[in-house]
C-alpha cells in the first residue's frame, strides 16, 4: 500500500470520476432525447389527425354538378 506513489491514486480517482461523469451525462442526454422524440411524435400525430379530419370533411362534402 505504501509502495505505490500518491499520483497513482490520483490517476485512479480521475479515471473513476470520469467514468461516473460519462454515465451521468449519458443518462441526462437520453432523457433529453426521449423528451424531444416524444414532442416530435406529438407533432406528427397532430398532423395526421388534422389531415384525417380534412379528408373526412372532403369525402362527406356533396359535390356540385
Backbone atoms as SQL, in Angstrom:
CREATE TABLE atoms (id INTEGER PRIMARY KEY, chain TEXT, resi INTEGER, resn TEXT, atom TEXT, x REAL, y REAL, z REAL);
INSERT INTO atoms VALUES
  (1, 'A', 1, 'UNK', 'N', 0.831, -1.183, 0.000),
  (2, 'A', 1, 'UNK', 'CA', 0.000, 0.000, 0.000),
  (3, 'A', 1, 'UNK', 'C', 0.878, 1.250, 0.000),
  (4, 'A', 2, 'UNK', 'N', 1.924, 1.265, 0.798),
  (5, 'A', 2, 'UNK', 'CA', 2.783, 2.434, 0.870),
  (6, 'A', 2, 'UNK', 'C', 3.801, 2.480, -0.269),
  (7, 'A', 3, 'UNK', 'N', 3.963, 1.372, -0.969),
  (8, 'A', 3, 'UNK', 'CA', 4.951, 1.345, -2.039),
  (9, 'A', 3, 'UNK', 'C', 4.422, 1.974, -3.336),
  (10, 'A', 4, 'UNK', 'N', 3.122, 2.234, -3.405),
  (11, 'A', 4, 'UNK', 'CA', 2.522, 2.841, -4.598),
  (12, 'A', 4, 'UNK', 'C', 2.574, 4.356, -4.437),
  (13, 'A', 5, 'UNK', 'N', 3.059, 5.067, -5.450),
  (14, 'A', 5, 'UNK', 'CA', 3.127, 6.533, -5.364),
  (15, 'A', 5, 'UNK', 'C', 1.731, 7.159, -5.284),
  (16, 'A', 6, 'UNK', 'N', 1.671, 8.329, -4.687),
  (17, 'A', 6, 'UNK', 'CA', 0.387, 9.009, -4.471),
  (18, 'A', 6, 'UNK', 'C', -0.303, 9.382, -5.779),
  (19, 'A', 7, 'UNK', 'N', 0.471, 9.691, -6.828),
  (20, 'A', 7, 'UNK', 'CA', -0.156, 10.110, -8.077),
  (21, 'A', 7, 'UNK', 'C', -0.902, 8.967, -8.772),
  (22, 'A', 8, 'UNK', 'N', -0.575, 7.725, -8.420),
  (23, 'A', 8, 'UNK', 'CA', -1.321, 6.591, -8.960),
  (24, 'A', 8, 'UNK', 'C', -2.736, 6.606, -8.402),
  (25, 'A', 9, 'UNK', 'N', -2.863, 6.930, -7.119),
  (26, 'A', 9, 'UNK', 'CA', -4.192, 7.045, -6.511),
  (27, 'A', 9, 'UNK', 'C', -4.966, 8.203, -7.131),
  (28, 'A', 10, 'UNK', 'N', -4.290, 9.297, -7.403),
  (29, 'A', 10, 'UNK', 'CA', -4.939, 10.444, -8.027),
  (30, 'A', 10, 'UNK', 'C', -5.415, 10.070, -9.435),
  (31, 'A', 11, 'UNK', 'N', -4.582, 9.362, -10.172),
  (32, 'A', 11, 'UNK', 'CA', -4.954, 8.933, -11.526),
  (33, 'A', 11, 'UNK', 'C', -6.137, 7.967, -11.475),
  (34, 'A', 12, 'UNK', 'N', -6.134, 7.046, -10.530),
  (35, 'A', 12, 'UNK', 'CA', -7.238, 6.098, -10.370),
  (36, 'A', 12, 'UNK', 'C', -8.525, 6.835, -10.024),
  (37, 'A', 13, 'UNK', 'N', -8.435, 7.800, -9.127),
  (38, 'A', 13, 'UNK', 'CA', -9.597, 8.617, -8.777),
  (39, 'A', 13, 'UNK', 'C', -10.109, 9.357, -10.019),
  (40, 'A', 14, 'UNK', 'N', -9.201, 9.886, -10.823),
  (41, 'A', 14, 'UNK', 'CA', -9.581, 10.591, -12.050),
  (42, 'A', 14, 'UNK', 'C', -10.316, 9.688, -13.027),
  (43, 'A', 15, 'UNK', 'N', -9.846, 8.479, -13.177),
  (44, 'A', 15, 'UNK', 'CA', -10.496, 7.519, -14.077),
  (45, 'A', 15, 'UNK', 'C', -11.886, 7.180, -13.567),
  (46, 'A', 16, 'UNK', 'N', -12.018, 6.913, -12.281),
  (47, 'A', 16, 'UNK', 'CA', -13.324, 6.575, -11.714),
  (48, 'A', 16, 'UNK', 'C', -14.294, 7.755, -11.812),
  (49, 'A', 17, 'UNK', 'N', -13.810, 8.955, -11.531),
  (50, 'A', 17, 'UNK', 'CA', -14.648, 10.150, -11.621),
  (51, 'A', 17, 'UNK', 'C', -15.089, 10.371, -13.068),
  (52, 'A', 18, 'UNK', 'N', -14.187, 10.169, -13.997),
  (53, 'A', 18, 'UNK', 'CA', -14.504, 10.329, -15.412),
  (54, 'A', 18, 'UNK', 'C', -15.579, 9.322, -15.847),
  (55, 'A', 19, 'UNK', 'N', -15.462, 8.091, -15.399),
  (56, 'A', 19, 'UNK', 'CA', -16.463, 7.073, -15.726),
  (57, 'A', 19, 'UNK', 'C', -17.824, 7.460, -15.154),
  (58, 'A', 20, 'UNK', 'N', -17.837, 7.958, -13.924),
  (59, 'A', 20, 'UNK', 'CA', -19.085, 8.404, -13.303),
  (60, 'A', 20, 'UNK', 'C', -19.724, 9.532, -14.113),
  (61, 'A', 21, 'UNK', 'N', -18.922, 10.498, -14.535),
  (62, 'A', 21, 'UNK', 'CA', -19.446, 11.627, -15.297),
  (63, 'A', 21, 'UNK', 'C', -19.979, 11.181, -16.663),
  (64, 'A', 22, 'UNK', 'N', -19.332, 10.224, -17.298),
  (65, 'A', 22, 'UNK', 'CA', -19.812, 9.709, -18.581),
  (66, 'A', 22, 'UNK', 'C', -21.176, 9.059, -18.405),
  (67, 'A', 23, 'UNK', 'N', -21.326, 8.250, -17.376),
  (68, 'A', 23, 'UNK', 'CA', -22.602, 7.575, -17.123),
  (69, 'A', 23, 'UNK', 'C', -23.688, 8.599, -16.825),
  (70, 'A', 24, 'UNK', 'N', -23.384, 9.570, -15.990),
  (71, 'A', 24, 'UNK', 'CA', -24.368, 10.602, -15.629),
  (72, 'A', 24, 'UNK', 'C', -24.785, 11.419, -16.851),
  (73, 'A', 25, 'UNK', 'N', -23.831, 11.818, -17.657),
  (74, 'A', 25, 'UNK', 'CA', -24.125, 12.612, -18.844),
  (75, 'A', 25, 'UNK', 'C', -24.933, 11.811, -19.850),
  (76, 'A', 26, 'UNK', 'N', -24.621, 10.540, -19.997),
  (77, 'A', 26, 'UNK', 'CA', -25.362, 9.685, -20.918),
  (78, 'A', 26, 'UNK', 'C', -26.823, 9.579, -20.507),
  (79, 'A', 27, 'UNK', 'N', -27.080, 9.427, -19.214),
  (80, 'A', 27, 'UNK', 'CA', -28.460, 9.349, -18.726),
  (81, 'A', 27, 'UNK', 'C', -29.206, 10.654, -18.986),
  (82, 'A', 28, 'UNK', 'N', -28.562, 11.795, -18.743),
  (83, 'A', 28, 'UNK', 'CA', -29.203, 13.088, -18.977),
  (84, 'A', 28, 'UNK', 'C', -29.509, 13.294, -20.460),
  (85, 'A', 29, 'UNK', 'N', -28.561, 12.944, -21.318),
  (86, 'A', 29, 'UNK', 'CA', -28.776, 13.091, -22.759),
  (87, 'A', 29, 'UNK', 'C', -29.897, 12.187, -23.237),
  (88, 'A', 30, 'UNK', 'N', -29.981, 10.983, -22.698),
  (89, 'A', 30, 'UNK', 'CA', -31.056, 10.058, -23.068),
  (90, 'A', 30, 'UNK', 'C', -32.404, 10.636, -22.681),
  (91, 'A', 31, 'UNK', 'N', -32.484, 11.228, -21.492),
  (92, 'A', 31, 'UNK', 'CA', -33.729, 11.825, -21.029),
  (93, 'A', 31, 'UNK', 'C', -34.140, 12.983, -21.945),
  (94, 'A', 32, 'UNK', 'N', -33.188, 13.830, -22.315),
  (95, 'A', 32, 'UNK', 'CA', -33.467, 14.959, -23.202),
  (96, 'A', 32, 'UNK', 'C', -33.892, 14.453, -24.583),
  (97, 'A', 33, 'UNK', 'N', -33.192, 13.440, -25.085),
  (98, 'A', 33, 'UNK', 'CA', -33.512, 12.881, -26.395),
  (99, 'A', 33, 'UNK', 'C', -34.905, 12.256, -26.405),
  (100, 'A', 34, 'UNK', 'N', -35.259, 11.551, -25.336),
  (101, 'A', 34, 'UNK', 'CA', -36.586, 10.937, -25.253),
  (102, 'A', 34, 'UNK', 'C', -37.683, 11.999, -25.251),
  (103, 'A', 35, 'UNK', 'N', -37.473, 13.094, -24.524),
  (104, 'A', 35, 'UNK', 'CA', -38.488, 14.140, -24.496),
  (105, 'A', 35, 'UNK', 'C', -38.616, 14.799, -25.864),
  (106, 'A', 36, 'UNK', 'N', -37.499, 14.974, -26.578),
  (107, 'A', 36, 'UNK', 'CA', -37.549, 15.551, -27.917),
  (108, 'A', 36, 'UNK', 'C', -38.296, 14.623, -28.874),
  (109, 'A', 37, 'UNK', 'N', -38.010, 13.333, -28.796),
  (110, 'A', 37, 'UNK', 'CA', -38.680, 12.360, -29.666),
  (111, 'A', 37, 'UNK', 'C', -40.177, 12.343, -29.372),
  (112, 'A', 38, 'UNK', 'N', -40.545, 12.406, -28.105),
  (113, 'A', 38, 'UNK', 'CA', -41.959, 12.418, -27.741),
  (114, 'A', 38, 'UNK', 'C', -42.642, 13.673, -28.271),
  (115, 'A', 39, 'UNK', 'N', -41.970, 14.794, -28.182),
  (116, 'A', 39, 'UNK', 'CA', -42.512, 16.056, -28.675),
  (117, 'A', 39, 'UNK', 'C', -42.719, 15.989, -30.190),
  (118, 'A', 40, 'UNK', 'N', -41.745, 15.483, -30.925),
  (119, 'A', 40, 'UNK', 'CA', -41.873, 15.361, -32.373),
  (120, 'A', 40, 'UNK', 'C', -42.967, 14.358, -32.746),
  (121, 'A', 41, 'UNK', 'N', -43.114, 13.302, -31.960),
  (122, 'A', 41, 'UNK', 'CA', -44.185, 12.330, -32.196),
  (123, 'A', 41, 'UNK', 'C', -45.552, 12.961, -32.024),
  (124, 'A', 42, 'UNK', 'N', -45.699, 13.810, -31.014),
  (125, 'A', 42, 'UNK', 'CA', -46.966, 14.501, -30.809),
  (126, 'A', 42, 'UNK', 'C', -47.286, 15.425, -31.975),
  (127, 'A', 43, 'UNK', 'N', -46.282, 16.107, -32.508),
  (128, 'A', 43, 'UNK', 'CA', -46.485, 16.974, -33.674),
  (129, 'A', 43, 'UNK', 'C', -46.941, 16.139, -34.860),
  (130, 'A', 44, 'UNK', 'N', -46.324, 14.995, -35.063),
  (131, 'A', 44, 'UNK', 'CA', -46.677, 14.117, -36.173),
  (132, 'A', 44, 'UNK', 'C', -48.111, 13.605, -36.024),
  (133, 'A', 45, 'UNK', 'N', -48.470, 13.175, -34.831),
  (134, 'A', 45, 'UNK', 'CA', -49.824, 12.664, -34.589),
  (135, 'A', 45, 'UNK', 'C', -50.842, 13.775, -34.803),
  (136, 'A', 46, 'UNK', 'N', -50.528, 14.974, -34.358),
  (137, 'A', 46, 'UNK', 'CA', -51.424, 16.115, -34.556),
  (138, 'A', 46, 'UNK', 'C', -51.620, 16.384, -36.044),
  (139, 'A', 47, 'UNK', 'N', -50.553, 16.318, -36.818),
  (140, 'A', 47, 'UNK', 'CA', -50.643, 16.499, -38.275),
  (141, 'A', 47, 'UNK', 'C', -51.505, 15.411, -38.912),
  (142, 'A', 48, 'UNK', 'N', -51.320, 14.169, -38.472),
  (143, 'A', 48, 'UNK', 'CA', -52.124, 13.067, -39.015),
  (144, 'A', 48, 'UNK', 'C', -53.599, 13.269, -38.713),
  (145, 'A', 49, 'UNK', 'N', -53.905, 13.670, -37.484),
  (146, 'A', 49, 'UNK', 'CA', -55.301, 13.884, -37.110),
  (147, 'A', 49, 'UNK', 'C', -55.930, 15.014, -37.906),
  (148, 'A', 50, 'UNK', 'N', -55.207, 16.104, -38.110),
  (149, 'A', 50, 'UNK', 'CA', -55.766, 17.215, -38.880),
  (150, 'A', 50, 'UNK', 'C', -55.963, 16.809, -40.342),
  (151, 'A', 51, 'UNK', 'N', -55.045, 16.042, -40.889),
  (152, 'A', 51, 'UNK', 'CA', -55.187, 15.571, -42.265),
  (153, 'A', 51, 'UNK', 'C', -56.371, 14.612, -42.381),
  (154, 'A', 52, 'UNK', 'N', -56.542, 13.743, -41.419),
  (155, 'A', 52, 'UNK', 'CA', -57.664, 12.813, -41.414),
  (156, 'A', 52, 'UNK', 'C', -58.983, 13.587, -41.354),
  (157, 'A', 53, 'UNK', 'N', -59.001, 14.619, -40.516),
  (158, 'A', 53, 'UNK', 'CA', -60.201, 15.443, -40.377),
  (159, 'A', 53, 'UNK', 'C', -60.516, 16.161, -41.698),
  (160, 'A', 54, 'UNK', 'N', -59.484, 16.697, -42.355),
  (161, 'A', 54, 'UNK', 'CA', -59.686, 17.367, -43.643),
  (162, 'A', 54, 'UNK', 'C', -60.240, 16.401, -44.687),
  (163, 'A', 55, 'UNK', 'N', -59.689, 15.219, -44.724),
  (164, 'A', 55, 'UNK', 'CA', -60.132, 14.239, -45.717),
  (165, 'A', 55, 'UNK', 'C', -61.560, 13.787, -45.453),
  (166, 'A', 56, 'UNK', 'N', -61.909, 13.611, -44.177),
  (167, 'A', 56, 'UNK', 'CA', -63.274, 13.177, -43.871),
  (168, 'A', 56, 'UNK', 'C', -64.275, 14.278, -44.228),
  (169, 'A', 57, 'UNK', 'N', -63.913, 15.527, -44.048),
  (170, 'A', 57, 'UNK', 'CA', -64.796, 16.631, -44.442),
  (171, 'A', 57, 'UNK', 'C', -64.912, 16.683, -45.957),
  (172, 'A', 58, 'UNK', 'N', -63.822, 16.423, -46.655),
  (173, 'A', 58, 'UNK', 'CA', -63.839, 16.456, -48.106),
  (174, 'A', 58, 'UNK', 'C', -64.686, 15.315, -48.671),
  (175, 'A', 59, 'UNK', 'N', -64.621, 14.144, -48.075),
  (176, 'A', 59, 'UNK', 'CA', -65.388, 12.991, -48.555),
  (177, 'A', 59, 'UNK', 'C', -66.873, 13.194, -48.274),
  (178, 'A', 60, 'UNK', 'N', -67.256, 13.722, -47.127),
  (179, 'A', 60, 'UNK', 'CA', -68.636, 13.924, -46.741),
  (180, 'A', 60, 'UNK', 'C', -69.286, 15.106, -47.449),
  (181, 'A', 61, 'UNK', 'N', -68.490, 15.952, -48.026),
  (182, 'A', 61, 'UNK', 'CA', -68.990, 17.151, -48.692),
  (183, 'A', 61, 'UNK', 'C', -69.637, 16.769, -50.027),
  (184, 'A', 62, 'UNK', 'N', -70.894, 17.154, -50.263),
  (185, 'A', 62, 'UNK', 'CA', -71.517, 16.831, -51.556),
  (186, 'A', 62, 'UNK', 'C', -70.879, 17.623, -52.688),
  (187, 'A', 63, 'UNK', 'N', -70.741, 16.967, -53.823),
  (188, 'A', 63, 'UNK', 'CA', -70.129, 17.624, -54.973),
  (189, 'A', 63, 'UNK', 'C', -71.187, 18.347, -55.793),
  (190, 'A', 64, 'UNK', 'N', -70.845, 19.527, -56.295),
  (191, 'A', 64, 'UNK', 'CA', -71.768, 20.292, -57.129),
  (192, 'A', 64, 'UNK', 'C', -71.664, 19.794, -58.564),
  (193, 'A', 65, 'UNK', 'N', -72.813, 19.707, -59.238),
  (194, 'A', 65, 'UNK', 'CA', -72.796, 19.248, -60.622),
  (195, 'A', 65, 'UNK', 'C', -73.066, 20.364, -61.570);
